[in-house]
Amino acid sequence: MTQRKSLPSFLGAIVIGALSLSAPLSAAAADYPTKPIRLVIGFAPGGGTDTTARALSAKLTAALGQQVVVDNRPGFSGTIAADIVAKGTPDGHTVLLGTIALVVNPSLTDKMPFDTLKDLAPVTRAADSTNILVLHPSVAAKSVKELIALAKTKPLNAGSSGIGGAGHLAVELFNLQAGTKITHVPYKGGGPAIVDLLAGNIHLIFATAASSIGHIKAGRIKPLAVTTTKRSALVPDLPTVAEAGLPGFEANNWNGFLVPAKTPRPIINRLNKELAAALTLPDIKEFLFKQGLDAAPGTPEEFGAYMKSEMAKWAKVIKAAGIKMN
């Protein structure tokens, strides 16, 4: 007759089995990293995301003891790069520096090759971008409240770097919350939009700080407010759009680090720790400041919750505005 195992023996076997299964993951996390790390970004060399990635990759290389190599994979607002990481091996050696496009693109197209919230694991938000609501000097508004009142009585238009970009979304969020009907005019980049604003061919732009600060200081364009939830040290006298007349308004062109889903938590924790340390270094904060960015490190949970809230917010805006991309 076969003897039945006692309950304690049976439970002990389960525990030992579970520990043996987790042992390879624990060992991998303890040894991490074991080879160079590929930092994938969805934009060409020389742009803001690229320069941020390269500045932080140098700090990570020193902290982790392995070379962190930036891999530029431009295309479809970062989707190609994100897809590479989403389908990558979940061992912490493939990392994405993604942007707000991660939570916007799913509402703009039905052709996403991955699920942002299911196929990518958040590590930390990296930086928030200070965009500035700027007007041509001929526009008779000196505040956000005056702009809203003017837009309800006179046709106004707003330029942006292109359909579905951060500047376009800011215009549509403004329309939705203020009850205005400012017409969006897309350009092939932020540079041409600024040129047309300077020429008086359009009335306003939600411009990046980098593209607008010089013109603001020279008095060529008129700033009203910043689009983030906090005032910017770049333009400390400017209120936020929210405090200047449109409570709850936030259009933050953020970026952050993610890894493939199922990456072991100890590896995510290590990356989070080293990135948070790098983002608080004085030289990195100064570097970001000059680009109109504020360091915004936090926990993986905070970044994940923020991404979910951003996805829901922009889905509502995109639906209301009827924005679609092929």
C-alpha positions as CSV (number, residue, x, y, z in Angstrom):
1,M,0.0,0.0,0.0
2,T,1.3,3.5,-1.0
3,Q,1.9,5.7,2.0
4,R,0.2,9.1,1.9
5,K,2.5,12.1,2.5
6,S,1.7,14.1,5.6
7,L,0.4,17.6,5.0
8,P,3.5,19.3,6.4
9,S,5.7,17.3,4.0
10,F,3.4,18.1,1.1
11,L,3.4,21.8,1.9
12,G,7.2,21.7,2.3
13,A,7.6,20.3,-1.1
14,I,5.5,23.1,-2.6
15,V,7.6,25.7,-0.9
16,I,10.9,24.1,-2.0
17,G,9.5,23.9,-5.6
18,A,8.5,27.5,-5.6
19,L,11.9,28.6,-4.3
20,S,13.7,26.6,-6.9
21,L,11.7,28.2,-9.6
22,S,12.4,31.7,-8.3
23,A,16.1,31.0,-7.8
24,P,17.2,31.7,-11.4
25,L,15.3,35.1,-11.3
26,S,16.8,36.0,-8.0
27,A,20.3,35.1,-9.1
28,A,19.8,37.1,-12.4
29,A,18.6,40.1,-10.4
30,A,21.6,39.9,-8.0
31,D,24.1,39.7,-10.9
32,Y,22.4,42.4,-13.0
33,P,23.6,43.8,-15.3
34,T,25.7,41.1,-16.9
35,K,26.2,42.8,-20.3
36,P,25.7,46.2,-22.0
37,I,22.3,47.7,-21.7
38,R,20.4,48.9,-24.8
39,L,18.5,52.2,-24.2
40,V,16.0,52.5,-27.0
41,I,14.5,55.8,-28.0
42,G,12.0,56.6,-30.7
43,F,13.5,59.7,-32.1
44,A,16.5,60.7,-34.2
45,P,19.9,61.8,-32.9
46,G,20.1,65.5,-31.8
47,G,16.6,66.0,-30.5
48,G,15.5,66.6,-26.9
49,T,14.8,63.0,-26.1
50,D,18.1,61.8,-27.6
51,T,20.2,64.3,-25.7
52,T,18.4,63.5,-22.5
53,A,19.0,59.8,-23.1
54,R,22.7,60.3,-23.7
55,A,23.2,62.5,-20.7
56,L,21.6,59.8,-18.4
57,S,23.2,56.9,-20.2
58,A,26.6,58.2,-19.1
59,K,25.5,58.3,-15.5
60,L,23.9,54.8,-15.7
61,T,27.1,53.4,-17.2
62,A,29.1,54.6,-14.2
63,A,26.5,53.4,-11.7
64,L,25.8,50.0,-13.2
65,G,29.3,49.0,-14.4
66,Q,28.1,48.2,-17.9
67,Q,28.0,50.3,-21.0
68,V,24.5,51.8,-21.6
69,V,24.2,52.2,-25.4
70,V,21.6,54.6,-26.9
71,D,19.8,53.0,-29.8
72,N,17.8,55.5,-32.0
73,R,14.8,53.9,-33.6
74,P,12.6,56.8,-35.0
75,G,9.2,56.2,-36.5
76,F,5.5,56.7,-35.7
77,S,6.0,59.0,-32.7
78,G,8.1,56.4,-30.9
79,T,6.0,53.4,-31.6
80,I,8.7,51.5,-33.4
81,A,11.1,51.9,-30.5
82,A,8.5,51.0,-27.9
83,D,7.5,47.9,-29.8
84,I,11.1,46.7,-29.8
85,V,11.2,47.0,-26.0
86,A,7.7,45.5,-25.5
87,K,8.9,42.4,-27.3
88,G,12.3,42.3,-25.8
89,T,13.7,39.9,-23.3
90,P,12.6,40.8,-19.8
91,D,16.0,40.8,-18.2
92,G,16.7,44.6,-17.8
93,H,19.1,44.8,-20.6
94,T,16.6,46.4,-23.0
95,V,15.2,49.7,-21.7
96,L,12.9,52.4,-23.2
97,L,13.0,56.1,-22.7
98,G,9.4,56.7,-23.8
99,T,7.3,59.8,-24.1
100,I,3.7,60.9,-23.7
101,A,3.1,59.3,-27.1
102,L,2.9,55.9,-25.3
103,V,-0.4,56.8,-23.8
104,V,-1.7,59.0,-26.7
105,N,-1.1,56.8,-29.7
106,P,-3.5,54.0,-28.7
107,S,-6.3,56.6,-29.0
108,L,-5.0,57.9,-32.3
109,T,-4.8,54.6,-34.2
110,D,-6.1,51.1,-34.2
111,K,-2.8,49.8,-35.5
112,M,-0.8,49.7,-32.3
113,P,1.5,46.6,-32.3
114,F,1.6,46.3,-28.5
115,D,-0.4,47.2,-25.4
116,T,1.3,50.0,-23.5
117,L,-0.1,49.1,-20.1
118,K,0.2,45.3,-20.4
119,D,3.5,44.9,-22.4
120,L,5.6,47.5,-20.7
121,A,6.6,47.9,-17.1
122,P,7.2,51.4,-15.7
123,V,10.5,52.1,-14.0
124,T,10.3,55.9,-13.3
125,R,9.1,59.1,-14.8
126,A,12.2,61.0,-15.9
127,A,11.3,64.6,-16.7
128,D,8.4,67.0,-17.3
129,S,8.4,69.5,-20.1
130,T,7.5,73.1,-19.6
131,N,5.4,74.2,-22.5
132,I,4.3,77.8,-22.7
133,L,1.1,79.3,-24.0
134,V,2.4,82.2,-26.3
135,L,0.5,84.7,-28.4
136,H,1.4,87.0,-31.3
137,P,1.6,90.5,-29.8
138,S,-1.4,91.6,-31.9
139,V,-3.8,89.3,-30.0
140,A,-5.7,91.5,-27.6
141,A,-5.4,89.3,-24.5
142,K,-3.1,89.7,-21.5
143,S,-4.3,86.7,-19.5
144,V,-5.7,83.2,-19.9
145,K,-9.2,84.5,-18.9
146,E,-9.0,87.3,-21.5
147,L,-7.9,84.8,-24.1
148,I,-10.9,82.5,-23.4
149,A,-13.3,85.5,-23.6
150,L,-11.7,86.6,-26.9
151,A,-11.8,83.1,-28.4
152,K,-15.6,83.0,-27.7
153,T,-16.2,86.2,-29.7
154,K,-13.5,86.0,-32.4
155,P,-12.1,83.1,-34.6
156,L,-8.6,82.3,-33.4
157,N,-6.2,79.6,-34.6
158,A,-3.3,77.8,-33.0
159,G,-0.3,76.2,-34.6
160,S,1.5,73.0,-33.5
161,S,4.3,70.7,-34.6
162,G,1.8,68.3,-36.1
163,I,-1.4,66.3,-35.6
164,G,-1.5,64.3,-32.4
165,G,1.6,66.0,-31.0
166,A,1.8,67.6,-27.5
167,G,1.0,71.1,-28.8
168,H,-2.0,69.9,-30.7
169,L,-3.4,68.0,-27.7
170,A,-2.9,71.1,-25.5
171,V,-5.0,73.1,-27.9
172,E,-7.8,70.5,-27.9
173,L,-7.7,70.2,-24.1
174,F,-7.9,74.0,-23.8
175,N,-11.0,73.9,-26.2
176,L,-12.6,71.1,-24.2
177,Q,-12.1,72.7,-20.8
178,A,-12.7,76.3,-21.8
179,G,-15.6,75.8,-24.2
180,T,-13.7,77.5,-27.0
181,K,-13.3,76.6,-30.7
182,I,-9.7,77.6,-31.5
183,T,-8.8,76.1,-34.8
184,H,-5.8,73.9,-34.9
185,V,-3.2,74.5,-37.7
186,P,-0.7,71.6,-38.0
187,Y,2.9,72.2,-39.2
188,K,5.7,69.9,-40.1
189,G,7.6,70.6,-36.9
190,G,7.6,73.2,-34.1
191,G,10.1,75.4,-36.0
192,P,7.8,76.3,-38.9
193,A,5.0,76.9,-36.5
194,I,7.0,79.5,-34.5
195,V,8.1,81.2,-37.7
196,D,4.4,81.6,-38.7
197,L,3.5,82.9,-35.2
198,L,6.3,85.5,-35.4
199,A,4.9,86.5,-38.8
200,G,1.4,86.9,-37.4
201,N,0.0,84.2,-39.6
202,I,-1.4,82.3,-36.6
203,H,-2.5,83.7,-33.2
204,L,-1.0,81.3,-30.6
205,I,1.0,78.2,-29.9
206,F,1.5,75.9,-26.9
207,A,5.3,76.1,-27.5
208,T,8.2,74.2,-26.0
209,A,10.3,76.4,-23.7
210,A,13.4,75.7,-25.8
211,S,11.7,77.1,-28.9
212,S,10.1,80.1,-27.3
213,I,12.2,81.5,-24.5
214,G,14.5,83.5,-26.8
215,H,11.6,85.1,-28.6
216,I,9.8,85.8,-25.3
217,K,12.9,87.6,-23.9
218,A,13.2,89.6,-27.1
219,G,9.5,90.7,-26.9
220,R,8.6,89.1,-30.2
221,I,5.8,86.9,-28.7
222,K,3.6,87.3,-25.6
223,P,3.7,84.6,-22.9
224,L,0.5,83.9,-20.9
225,A,1.1,80.8,-18.8
226,V,2.9,77.4,-18.5
227,T,1.0,74.2,-19.2
228,T,2.4,72.1,-16.3
229,T,0.9,71.9,-12.8
230,K,3.7,73.8,-11.2
231,R,5.4,77.1,-12.2
232,S,8.7,76.8,-14.0
233,A,12.0,78.2,-12.8
234,L,12.7,79.1,-16.4
235,V,9.8,81.6,-16.3
236,P,8.9,82.0,-12.6
237,D,6.7,85.0,-13.1
238,L,4.3,83.1,-15.4
239,P,1.3,81.4,-13.8
240,T,0.2,78.0,-14.8
241,V,-2.8,77.8,-17.1
242,A,-4.7,76.1,-14.2
243,E,-4.2,79.0,-11.7
244,A,-4.6,81.6,-14.4
245,G,-8.2,80.7,-15.3
246,L,-8.6,77.1,-16.3
247,P,-8.6,74.9,-13.1
248,G,-7.4,71.3,-13.7
249,F,-5.6,72.1,-16.9
250,E,-2.3,70.2,-17.5
251,A,-0.6,69.4,-20.7
252,N,2.7,67.8,-19.7
253,N,5.0,66.5,-22.4
254,W,6.7,64.0,-20.1
255,N,9.1,61.2,-20.7
256,G,10.0,58.2,-18.6
257,F,11.8,54.8,-18.5
258,L,10.1,51.4,-19.0
259,V,11.2,47.8,-19.5
260,P,9.5,44.8,-21.0
261,A,6.6,43.4,-18.8
262,K,7.7,40.5,-16.6
263,T,11.1,42.0,-15.9
264,P,11.9,40.8,-12.4
265,R,11.0,43.4,-9.7
266,P,14.5,43.5,-8.2
267,I,15.9,44.6,-11.6
268,I,13.2,47.3,-11.9
269,N,14.1,48.4,-8.4
270,R,17.8,48.7,-9.2
271,L,17.1,50.7,-12.4
272,N,14.7,52.9,-10.5
273,K,17.3,53.6,-7.7
274,E,20.1,54.4,-10.1
275,L,17.9,56.6,-12.4
276,A,16.5,58.5,-9.4
277,A,20.0,59.2,-8.2
278,A,21.1,60.3,-11.7
279,L,18.1,62.6,-12.1
280,T,18.9,64.4,-8.9
281,L,22.5,65.1,-9.7
282,P,23.2,68.9,-10.0
283,D,24.7,68.7,-13.5
284,I,21.8,66.6,-14.8
285,K,19.2,69.0,-13.3
286,E,21.0,71.9,-14.8
287,F,21.2,70.1,-18.2
288,L,17.4,69.4,-18.1
289,F,16.7,73.0,-16.9
290,K,18.4,74.4,-20.0
291,Q,16.0,72.3,-22.1
292,G,12.9,73.4,-20.3
293,L,12.6,70.1,-18.4
294,D,12.2,69.4,-14.7
295,A,13.4,66.1,-13.3
296,A,10.5,64.1,-12.0
297,P,11.7,60.7,-10.6
298,G,9.3,58.6,-8.6
299,T,8.4,55.0,-7.9
300,P,7.3,52.5,-10.5
301,E,3.8,52.5,-9.0
302,E,3.6,56.3,-9.2
303,F,4.7,56.3,-12.9
304,G,2.3,53.5,-13.7
305,A,-0.7,55.3,-12.1
306,Y,0.3,58.5,-13.9
307,M,0.4,56.8,-17.2
308,K,-3.1,55.3,-16.7
309,S,-4.5,58.7,-15.8
310,E,-2.9,60.3,-18.8
311,M,-4.2,57.6,-21.1
312,A,-7.8,58.2,-19.9
313,K,-7.5,62.0,-20.1
314,W,-6.1,62.1,-23.6
315,A,-8.5,59.4,-24.9
316,K,-11.4,61.7,-23.8
317,V,-9.8,64.8,-25.5
318,I,-8.9,62.9,-28.7
319,K,-12.5,61.5,-29.0
320,A,-14.1,64.9,-28.3
321,A,-11.8,66.5,-31.0
322,G,-12.3,63.7,-33.5
323,I,-8.5,63.3,-34.0
324,K,-7.3,60.3,-36.0
325,M,-4.0,59.3,-37.6
326,N,-3.6,56.7,-40.3
